[in-house]
């Protein structure tokens, strides 16, 4: 499997916690860190915006990317949510084994 880290920003209104729990409960992520108090400055609709957000650091695999991305779009309140994947080049063997055991493709759950 190909382990990845996915970064997603969310409003700090409980969305981040709810989304994190949904992803772990649905076995699309082994772990999600929620970091509150992230200041985001970004261009949006011909202007520059500044917001306080939460950052999700999602540990998962590339095998569930499509399902993960779809679930985030389904649950996320933004028109264009940040969903960025970064490959894990190296990691503790035991941790990566645990990550892969926790993440399950939808068809594996139903079988």
C-alpha positions as CSV (number, residue, x, y, z in Angstrom):
1,X,0.0,0.0,0.0
2,X,1.0,3.6,-0.4
3,X,0.7,5.6,2.8
4,X,-0.2,9.3,2.5
5,X,-0.9,12.3,4.6
6,X,-3.8,14.5,3.6
7,X,-4.1,18.1,4.7
8,X,-7.6,19.7,5.0
9,X,-8.5,23.0,6.5
10,X,-11.9,23.5,8.1
11,X,-13.8,26.2,9.9
12,X,-13.4,26.1,13.7
13,X,-17.1,25.6,14.4
14,X,-16.9,21.9,15.2
15,X,-16.6,20.9,11.5
16,X,-13.1,19.7,12.0
17,X,-13.9,17.3,14.9
18,X,-17.0,16.0,13.1
19,X,-15.1,15.3,9.9
20,X,-12.2,13.7,11.7
21,X,-14.4,11.3,13.6
22,X,-16.4,10.5,10.4
23,X,-13.2,9.6,8.5
24,X,-11.8,7.4,11.3
25,X,-15.2,5.7,12.0
26,X,-15.6,5.0,8.3
27,X,-12.1,3.5,8.2
28,X,-10.9,6.0,5.6
29,X,-8.3,7.2,8.0
30,X,-6.2,5.6,10.7
31,X,-5.7,8.8,12.6
32,X,-6.6,12.5,12.2
33,X,-4.9,15.2,14.1
34,X,-7.0,18.4,14.5
35,X,-4.9,21.5,15.0
36,X,-7.0,24.5,16.0
37,X,-6.0,28.2,15.6
38,X,-4.4,28.0,12.2
39,X,-4.4,31.5,10.6
40,X,-5.1,31.2,6.8
41,X,-4.6,34.1,4.4
42,X,-5.7,33.3,0.9
43,X,-7.1,34.8,-2.3
44,X,-10.8,34.2,-2.9
45,X,-13.1,35.9,-5.4
46,X,-10.9,38.8,-6.3
47,X,-10.0,39.6,-2.7
48,X,-7.6,38.5,0.1
49,X,-9.3,36.8,3.0
50,X,-8.0,36.0,6.5
51,X,-9.7,33.3,8.6
52,X,-8.9,31.3,11.7
53,X,-9.3,27.7,10.8
54,X,-8.5,24.2,12.0
55,X,-6.1,22.0,10.1
56,X,-6.7,18.3,9.7
57,X,-3.7,16.0,9.3
58,X,-5.1,12.8,8.0
59,X,-3.1,9.6,7.9
60,X,-4.4,7.1,5.3
61,X,-3.5,5.3,2.1
62,X,-3.7,6.2,-1.6
63,X,-6.0,3.1,-2.1
64,X,-8.9,4.9,-0.4
65,X,-8.1,8.4,-1.9
66,X,-11.3,8.6,-4.1
67,X,-13.6,7.5,-1.3
68,X,-11.8,9.9,1.2
69,X,-12.0,12.8,-1.2
70,X,-15.6,12.2,-1.9
71,X,-16.5,11.9,1.8
72,X,-14.7,15.2,2.5
73,X,-16.6,17.0,-0.3
74,X,-19.8,15.5,1.1
75,X,-19.2,16.7,4.7
76,X,-17.2,19.9,4.1
77,X,-19.0,23.3,4.1
78,X,-16.5,25.1,1.8
79,X,-17.2,25.5,-2.0
80,X,-13.6,24.6,-2.6
81,X,-12.1,22.7,0.3
82,X,-8.3,22.3,0.5
83,X,-7.6,18.6,0.1
84,X,-3.9,18.0,-0.5
85,X,-2.1,14.6,-0.4
86,X,1.5,14.1,0.4
87,X,3.2,10.7,0.1
88,X,4.9,9.2,3.2
89,X,8.4,8.3,1.9
90,X,9.6,6.7,5.1
91,X,8.1,5.9,8.5
92,X,8.3,3.6,11.5
93,X,7.5,0.1,10.2
94,X,5.2,-0.7,13.1
95,X,3.3,2.6,12.7
96,X,2.9,2.1,8.9
97,X,1.7,-1.5,9.5
98,X,-0.9,-0.2,12.0
99,X,-2.0,2.5,9.6
100,X,-2.6,0.0,6.8
101,X,-4.5,-2.3,9.2
102,X,-6.8,0.5,10.2
103,X,-7.6,1.8,6.7
104,X,-10.0,-0.3,4.7
105,X,-11.5,0.1,1.2
106,X,-15.3,0.2,1.1
107,X,-15.5,-3.2,-0.7
108,X,-13.3,-4.8,2.0
109,X,-15.7,-3.6,4.7
110,X,-18.7,-5.0,2.9
111,X,-17.2,-8.4,2.3
